[in-house]
Amino acid sequence: MFQKIVTSMPMYDEEAVQPMRDELIAYGFNEARTPEEVDQAVAQKGTVLVVVNSVCGCAAGSARPGVGAALQNKVIPDHMVTVFARQDRDAVEQMRQVHLKDHPPSSPSMALFKDGKPVYMMHRSMIEGRGPQQIANELARVFGEHCSNQGPSISPDDFAQVSHAVACGSTIPRAR
């Protein structure tokens, strides 16, 4: 019991990571912070893009801006949901062990589900060393192949106003 309590606690100060959450929310994502919310999100009909958010530099510099740019395309997923690695630990564990069990854990990462089944996975290794536009191009290709919802997720004017949360985990205060 004690071990579960310790491992379920967020690693970083919630206030410090909120801008990283807010960036994805601004693009139209909903958060799944519990295992039940993860199950409900993945079970939605149609396509669901899941972003495993992270405090690392490649999330700040490439993953979040890249997915935001990808969601400006004419074709996007029906639903977008995010879980936050090392913050919403039970939700991330549910995503990884139940819904992405055939893929190694990775954060940041992105997965596209179609009718509850994963059809695409972008691991951290596919994010590191790539710029936001390269990630956006790859996601747009995947959206064109699997999705039919009309984009963009937010207006171009709103997209231009999104504040990018640029920070690295080594500079973020730990949770107390």
N, C-alpha and C positions, 0 to 999 in steps of 0.2 A: 504494500500500500504506500509506504513512504517513497519508494522509488518512483511510482507513478506520479505522485504529487511533484516531486523534484523535476522529472523529465517533462512534465506538462507545462511548467512555468515558462513564460517568455524569456528569451536570453537577453534581449535588448530593452532599454527603456521605451515604453510605448509612445511617449510624446516625441522621442527622437526619431522613431520610424514612421510616425504618422504621415509626413510628407511623401514617403515612398508608397504608402497605401493610397494617399490622395491622388497621386499621379495616375494610377490605374483606374481609380474610381472616376476621375475626370474624363477618361476615355470611354466610359460606359460600362466598366466592370462592376460586378457585385462581388462582395467578399463572402467566402465560405469559411467560417471560423470554428465550426464544430464538425465532427464526423457526420452528423445527420445532415447538416447543410451541404457537405460535400456530396453525399449520396443523392440528395434531392437535385443538386445542380447537374450532376453527370447524367441523371436519369431523364432529364428534359428531352422532349422530342426534338429532332433536328440536330443541328451542329452546336457544339459547346467548345469554346476555346478556353483552356485552363492555363493560367500563368502561375507558376510557382515563383513568387516574388522573393527577393533576397536583398540583403544589405550590401552585397559585394559590388565592387566597381563595375563589373561587366553588366550587372543589372541596371545600374545608374547610367552608364555611358552608352549602352547598346540595347539591352533587352527592352526596358520600358519605353524609351523613345522609338525603338523599332516597331514594337507592337502597336504603339499609338499611330505611327505613320501607316502601318498596314491596314488599320481600321478606317483609314480615309479612302480606301478603295471602293469601287462600285459594288463589289461582292464581298460580303463579310459573314462570319458565323451568326447563327440565330441568337446565341447567348454567349456571354463572356463572364468568367468567374475567376477569382484569384484566391490563392492560399499563400500564407507567408511563412517561409522556412524559418525555423528557430523562434518563431513567435507564436503561431497558431499550431503548436506541435501535434495535437491530436488530429486536427483537420489534415495536416500535411501527411501524417502517418496513414490516415485512412486513404488519402489520394494515392499514396505510393504503394501501400500494401494490398489494397483492394482493387483499385481502378487502373493502376499502372504497374501491376505486379510483374509483368514481363519486361519491364524497363528498369535499369539501374537508377537509384536515387540521383537526382541532379537538381541543383539550384544555382542560378535561376534556370528555369526550363519552361517549355510551352508544349501543350498537348492539345490536339484537336480530336474531339469525340464526335461520332455520328451515331445517333440513336443508342447512346450508352456505351459504345465500343470505341477504343482508341484507334484512329486511322493515321495519325501522324504524331511524331515526337521530335522536338528540337531540344537536344541536350545542351548543357553548358558548353561542351566542347564545340558545338556549332555556333555558339554565341561569342565566346572568347576570341578576340582578335578581329572581329567583324564590326563594322560600323552599323548604325541604326538603319541606314538605307539598304544595306545588304540583307539585314534581317527582315525588313519590310518587304523587300522584293521576294524573298523566299516564302514568307507567310502569304503574300498576295498570290503567289503561284499555287500554294496549297489551298487557299480559299477558293480560287477559281476551279480547282479540281473537285472539291467536296462540298462547297457551300452554295446557297442560292439566295440568301437574304440580301436585300439591297442596302448598300452603304451610302455614305459613311456612318460611323457610329455616333459622331458628333459633327456639328457644322465646322467647315474650315475656319471660320472666325473663332469659334470656341477652341478648336485645336491649336490655333496660333497663340492662345492665351494660357495654355497649360504650362504650369511651372514644373520644370524637370528637377527632381530631387537628386542632387549629385552629392553623394557621400559614400564613404567606404566603411565597412564594418569595424575596422580598427580604430576609427575615430568616434564611434557611437557609444554612448554610455551603456553599461550593462544594467539589466533590471536589478532591482534590489529586493 
